Amino acid sequence: MTGIEISCLGYSYGAKRALDDLNLQVAPGQFCALLGPNGAGKSTLFSLLTRLFVAPEGRILLAGLDLARQPRAAMARLGVVFQQPTLDLDLTVRRNLLYFAALHGIAGRAAEARVTAALDRLGMAERAGEPVRALNGGHRRRMEIARALIHDPAVLLLDEPTVGLDAAARVAITDHVHDLAAQGLTVLWATHLTDEIRDTDRVAVLHRGRLLADSTAADLRGAQSLQTAFLRLTGDEP
Ligand SMILES: Nc1ncnc2c1ncn2[C@@H]1O[C@H](COP(=O)(O)OP(=O)(O)OP(=O)(O)O)[C@@H](O)[C@H]1O
């Protein structure tokens, strides 16, 4: 069973074709970077994967469940970290996570255990009693990821999760998410920053709604830097 299976996916905004015949499969435990310049279609794809938009063409399976036919079951297997933070700044870290657990129907001891496990996974246990307002940007992002894992999803989507973070926080977040993939989580990480991608990562390059490449970063870049390979591929060389 694949973590994410996208077949023949298409989407248009009126006459504007945003995604065209997209096919992508991400295996459990794989870290797949969805690399694309502005306007490539990354947000549109995420909107379809999270059911903000209903896919008019093609098919999406999450953890083997069809998003159109079994939307609730499929969505229950999905964790999402959106670009815009949505934490309650005045609640503590733990309270924020408990609230989110409750939204998933998880309460009492089970919720406490899930929150503790999620904070441990992201190295945030010692921050549990602090209000989110007191955390720096990097720790807030880690918390967003912990929150996305509360209901124990099989698939984690992250939409440019390092936007606005300093270099150290970006490294910490990318390391944490690679660790999660190594533990079996299927990860789709949308970015336009090539330095977040490791040679062993899978890279799907999206450009003008089409998949231009799909291979490991090492194969994609060959002897050049990933940045150069990416700019050559998308025709955006300086
Ligand atoms: N509501 C809309 N109406 C018309 N065109 C749209 C709309 N939303 C997006 N588009 C167009 O669809 C294409 C894909 O946009 P999308 O936002 O998915 O790209 P993206 O890869 O997420 O870009 P960015 O990195 O800038 O967020 C772009 O050409 C964009 O201009």
PDBQT file of the ligand as one rigid body, heavy atoms in Angstrom, charges set to zero:
ROOT
HETATM    1  N1  LIG A 301      -7.981  31.482  -7.412  1.00  0.00    +0.000 N 
HETATM    2  C1  LIG A 301      -7.237  31.463  -8.512  1.00  0.00    +0.000 A 
HETATM    3  N2  LIG A 301      -7.713  31.957  -9.660  1.00  0.00    +0.000 NA
HETATM    4  C2  LIG A 301      -6.990  31.923 -10.807  1.00  0.00    +0.000 A 
HETATM    5  N3  LIG A 301      -5.741  31.415 -10.891  1.00  0.00    +0.000 NA
HETATM    6  C3  LIG A 301      -5.214  30.923  -9.769  1.00  0.00    +0.000 A 
HETATM    7  C4  LIG A 301      -5.919  30.921  -8.523  1.00  0.00    +0.000 A 
HETATM    8  N4  LIG A 301      -5.124  30.359  -7.577  1.00  0.00    +0.000 NA
HETATM    9  C5  LIG A 301      -3.976  30.036  -8.211  1.00  0.00    +0.000 A 
HETATM   10  N5  LIG A 301      -4.036  30.368  -9.508  1.00  0.00    +0.000 N 
HETATM   11  C6  LIG A 301      -2.998  30.144 -10.529  1.00  0.00    +0.000 C 
HETATM   12  O1  LIG A 301      -2.748  28.749 -10.593  1.00  0.00    +0.000 OA
HETATM   13  C7  LIG A 301      -1.353  28.491 -10.720  1.00  0.00    +0.000 C 
HETATM   14  C8  LIG A 301      -0.877  27.621  -9.579  1.00  0.00    +0.000 C 
HETATM   15  O2  LIG A 301      -0.964  28.370  -8.358  1.00  0.00    +0.000 OA
HETATM   16  P1  LIG A 301      -0.547  27.784  -6.935  1.00  0.00    +0.000 P 
HETATM   17  O3  LIG A 301      -0.916  28.828  -5.925  1.00  0.00    +0.000 OA
HETATM   18  O4  LIG A 301      -1.108  26.430  -6.779  1.00  0.00    +0.000 OA
HETATM   19  O5  LIG A 301       1.050  27.703  -7.088  1.00  0.00    +0.000 OA
HETATM   20  P2  LIG A 301       2.163  27.532  -5.960  1.00  0.00    +0.000 P 
HETATM   21  O6  LIG A 301       3.147  26.556  -6.497  1.00  0.00    +0.000 OA
HETATM   22  O7  LIG A 301       1.520  27.208  -4.655  1.00  0.00    +0.000 OA
HETATM   23  O8  LIG A 301       2.826  28.960  -5.878  1.00  0.00    +0.000 OA
HETATM   24  P3  LIG A 301       3.380  29.764  -4.582  1.00  0.00    +0.000 P 
HETATM   25  O9  LIG A 301       4.682  29.139  -4.246  1.00  0.00    +0.000 OA
HETATM   26  O10 LIG A 301       3.512  31.140  -5.166  1.00  0.00    +0.000 OA
HETATM   27  O11 LIG A 301       2.337  29.676  -3.516  1.00  0.00    +0.000 OA
HETATM   28  C9  LIG A 301      -0.664  29.854 -10.778  1.00  0.00    +0.000 C 
HETATM   29  O12 LIG A 301      -0.475  30.202 -12.124  1.00  0.00    +0.000 OA
HETATM   30  C10 LIG A 301      -1.661  30.777 -10.130  1.00  0.00    +0.000 C 
HETATM   31  O13 LIG A 301      -1.551  32.088 -10.650  1.00  0.00    +0.000 OA
ENDROOT
TORSDOF 0
